[in-house]
Amino acid sequence: MFARALLLLLAAPLLCTSAASAAELVLVETPFDARDSTVIVRDLSTGSERTAATLPHAPGFGAAGSLSPDGRWLAAAVLEGGNRLWRHAAVWAVDLDGSAKPKKLLAEAIHSAPIWLDARTVVAVRSVGEHEPSPEEAKGGRLLDLDIEVVAVAVDAAPKVLLKDRCNALDPFGVWATGEIALLRASSEGHSLLALGLDGRLRRLADLGPMTPAWPRLTPDRTAATFQQIAGFGSGRVTTSLVTSRGERRDLAKSSWLSPTPVPVAHGAVASSTGQTIALLSGETSRTLWTDAEAQRLVPRLASADGKWLVVERVAEGPARPFVLEVATGKRTEAGGAPGRWRESMGLRRLP
C-alpha cells in the first residue's frame, strides 16, 4: 500500500503537467496594416505556439469567430472586400489539428461571429437584400432594413436556409440546451430574444423594448442568456439581465456604466469589468477576480464551456493583450503577443 501511494505521489506532478499542457487558447492575430490574419494555437502551460491557418481579408478588419464543440474547428467571419459589414464578409472553417485546408463556407455574409450547431455544422447570417427608408421614415428614426437569411452549413455540405426575415439585424449567439438557435432580433418595433428550431419554427422568448441589448451570451449550461441594456432614455442606469429559454427574466446586477462584454461563468453570475478590475457579479454581491492599476481597462472576452476559465484582454499601450484567469483561484496565465499585432481570443480547447 505504501509503495503504491509513493508511486502515485511521484507521478502526480507528471499527471498535472500533462493535464495543464493540454489546455490551448485559439487566437487570431492581425497586424494593423495587414490584409490577412493568422490563426494561432497556443499551449497555455509552455507558451509554445503553432500556426493553423492564414485568412485573407480587407485591411483594418480582423476576424470574429468561435470554436466547434469538440475544439477541432474554428469558424471565422472576415471582411473580404468593400466596407459593408452586412454584405462583404465570408465565413471560413479552419481545421485546428491541421488535417484539412481552410474552407470557405459562406460568401456575402454579415460580419459577426458564426456559431456551431454541432461539431460539423456552422450557423451564420447573410444579407440578400437592402431597403433604404424613405426620407420621412429616416427623419422618424427608421433604419436600413435587410433581407436576412439564417443559414446552416456543414463543413462538407451545401448551405441550408433555416429562416428568412426582413429587419434591421438578426444575430445568432449560441445554441440553447433545447437544440434551438438563440437569436437577437432588431427592428423598427424594438428588440426581441428568440429561439429558432431546425425545422424553421420560431419562439419569441422575450420582448426587450427599444433599448439595444448589448453583448448577448449563453450561460455555460445553455439554459439562459445574459445581456446588458440601458434601463431607459436618460436614466443613466445599466442593467445586466438574464432570460431563460422558457422566457423568464430577472436582473443580475445594476450599475451606472456599460461594462464591456459581461461574460457568464455560472448560472446567475457574470464576470464583468469596472475598468481596471474584473469582478464576479451575482445579484447585489461581487467578488474581485483580478485588478491591474496600470491598465487602461480590462475586458472579459469569453469563458470556457464549464465556466472555470475566463479569457480577459488587457488594454494599455498598443494592442490589447489577452490572458487567462482561473475563476476559482484567480491564477493568471499569459497569452503572448507582439508590438503592432492585435490578438483576439476565439476560444479555449482541450482543457484539463
N, C-alpha and C positions, 0 to 999 in steps of 0.2 A: 504493500500500500504506500509506504514511504517513498519507494523508488518511483512508483507511478506519479505521485504528487510532485516529486522533484523533476521528473521528466516534463510534466505539464507546466511547471513553473519556468523551466528553462526555455520551453517552446513558446511561452506567452508573448515575449517581445517579437518573435518571428511572426506569430499569428497577427499581432496588432499591426506590424509593419506591412504584412501582406494585405490586410483589410484597408489600411489607410492608402496604400499605393493604388488601390482600385478606384478611388474617388477621382473623378475627372470633371473639369469645367470646360464647356464648349464656348468659345468666344469667336466673334467676328472682328477682325482688326482692319481699320481703314485709315490710310494716310489722308490728311486734309485735302490734298490736291489730286488724289489718285482716281483712276477710272475702274478700279477693281478693289475687292475686299478679300481678305484671306481668312478662311475658316481654320481655327486653331483648336486643338485638343490639348489641354494642359493637365498633367498629373499634379494634384494638389500637395502630395507629400514630398515629391522630389523636385518639383518645379520644372521638370522636363516638358518639352512641347514638341508637337508634330503638326505639320500642315495637312489638312484633309482635302482642301479644295481652294480654288480661286474663282470668284464670281465677278463678272464684268458688270458695270453699272454706270449711270450718269455721274459726273463729278459732283462732289458736295453732298452726296447721299450715301448712307450705309445700308445695312440690311436690318430687317425685322423678322424674327423667326422663333421657332420652338422645336423641341426635341420630340421624337416619337416615344410612345410609352416604354418600349424596350431599349431606348437610348441609342439605337443604331443609326437613325436618320435625323438629319436636320432639314426642316422645311424653312426656306428663307425667301422673303419677298424683297426684290431690289428694283430700283427705278432705272429702267434701261435707256430711255430716250424721251425727250420732251420734259416738261416740268409739271404735268398734271398728275398729282398724286392719285387721282381717282381713275386714271386710264393707262398710264405709261409704265406700270410695274409688271414684273414677271415673277413667277413662283418657281423656285428650284428645290430639288431634293438632293441632298448631299449624303452619301454613304460614309459615315464617320469611321467605319472599320476598313475603308479603302478597297473593298472588293468590287465596286462599281463606280463608273464615272458619274459626275453630277448630271442630273437630267432636268430639263426644263419641263415643268408640269403644266403651266398655265401662262398664257400671254394676256395682255390687256387687263391685267388685274389691278385691284386697288392696293396701294402701298400700305398694308397693315399686316401684322403677324399672322400667318396661317396657323391653323390648329390641326391636331391629329385626331381623327375619328377612331383609328386603331393603329396597329403597328405598321400598316402599309398604306393607309388612306388619309389624305390631307383634305381639309375643308378650307376654302378661300373664297373671296368675293371678287367679282369683276363687274365693271360698268359697261353696258351695251347701248346706252343712250343718254342724252342730256337734254334738259328742258329749262331754258332760261325763264325767270319770272318776268312778267310784263313790268313796265315802268311803275304802274300803280301798285302792283304786288311788291316790287322791290322797295318802294317807299314805305310799305307796311311791314317790312322786315322779312319778307319771304325769300328763301334761299334757293339756290340751284337744286332742282330735283334730278335724280339719277334713276335710270332703269338698272337695277342691281340684280345680279344672279348670285345665289349661294351655290357653290359648286363643290362636289366631292370628286376627287381624282386620286386613284391609286397610283403607286409608283410605276406599275406596269400595265395601266389601263387608260381608256379614254375618259374625259371628264363627264360627270353626270350632274345635271342641274337639279337641285333639290327645291329651290324656291326662287320665284321671280317677284320683284316688288319695286314700286316707284316711291322713293322717299329721299331724304337728304343724305342719310347714311345708314348702313346696316353692318354691324361689327360683331362677328363671331369671336368669342374669347375663351371658349372651353367646351367641354362635353360633360353634361350633368351625369350623375350616377345612374339616372334612368336611361342613359344612352342617347338622350336628346342633345341637340346643339344649343348652347347658351348664346343668345343674341341680344345686343342692344340696338334699338331702332330709334332713329331721329327723323322727325317730320315737322311740318309746319304746325301740327297739332300738339307736339310735345315729344317726350321721350318715353320709351317703354322697355321692359325686360321680357324676353320671350324664350320659349323652348320649342325648337324645331325638330320634329321626328324625321327619321329617314324616309318615311312614306310621304313627306311633304306636309303633314299636319302641324299646325302652329298653335301653341298655347300662349296666351298672354298672362304672365305671372304678376306683373305689377305695372301700373301707370306711374311714371316718375315725375310728371309735371314738366314745366317749361325750362327748368334749370338743367344744364348739361351734366349728366353723371360722368365723373372722371375716373380713369384707371380701374375699370371693372376687372375683377379676378375671382376665380372659384376658390373655395376653401379646399384644403388637402383631401377631404373626403368627398368633394364634388356635390355636396347636398345644399350648398348655399353660395351666394355671390356677395362680394363686398365692393363698395364703390364710395366715392365722395361726391357731395353736392353742396353748393351754396344754399343755405336754408331758405333764402328768398331775396328779392330785389332790395338792395340797400341794407340787408340785415347785418352784413359783416361777419356772419357765423357760418362755419362749415361743419357739416355732419358726415361722419363715416357710418354708413348703414350696411345692414346685412339683409338679404332677401333669400328665403329658402326656395327650393324647387317646387314647393307647394304654394308659393306666393305669400308666405308670412314675412312681414318686415319688422325689423327693430333696429334701433340706433345703437352703435357700439361706442362711439365717442363723439364729443362736440368740441370744437376749437375755434380760434379766431384766425387760423391760417389754413391755406390749402396745402396739405402735405404732399410732397412728391411721391407718387405711386405707393400708397399704403398696400402692404402685402400680407395676406392672411397666412399665418403659420400654424394655426389650430382653430377649431370651430369656436367662434366667438372672440378671437383675439387676432389683432393685426400688428405687424411691425410697421412703425411709422417714423417720420423724421420731423424734428423740430429745428432743423438747421444743422447744428454740429453734434446732435445726439440722435441715436437710433433707440427707440423705446418700444416696448411691447404694450399695446393698449388693450384693455378689456373693461368695458363699462367705464366706471369712474376711476379705475386703478391703472397704474402704469409701472413698468419695470425697465430700467435702463439696461440696454444690451451693449452699447458702445458709445463713447464720447471722444471727439477729436477737436480740440480747441483751435488747432491750426488749419483745419479745413474750412473752405468757404461754405460748403454744405455736404451732407451725407445723404445719399439717395438709395433707399431699398429698392431692388430691382426684381428679384424673384426668390421663391423658396423651393426647396426640394419637395418631391411628391409626398414625403412623410412629414413635412413641416419641421424637420430637425435642423436644416441648414438654410441660411439666408445669404444671398448674394447682394452686396452693397457696393455702390460707386462712391468714391471719394473725389470731390471736385475741389481743386486748389489751383495752382499754376499749371497751365497747359491742359492736355486732355484728361478726362476723368480716369481714375484708376480703380478697377474692381478688386474686391477682396471678399472672402467667405467667412461668415460667422457661424459658429455652432450655437444654436439658440439656447440650449440648456446651460452651457458653461461660459459663453461669451468668447471662446477661443477664436483667434483671428488667423486666417491663412491668406497670404498674398496671392495675387493672380497675374503678376508681371505687367509688362508694358514698356514702351519706349517713347522718348520725346517725339512729338509730332504725329503720333499714331493713336487713334481713338479705338478703344476696345469696348465692345458691347457684349454682355453676357446673354447667351442663348439658353443655357440650362445646365444642370448637373446630371451626371450619369455614373453608373457603377459605384453607388455609394456603399460604404462599409456597413 
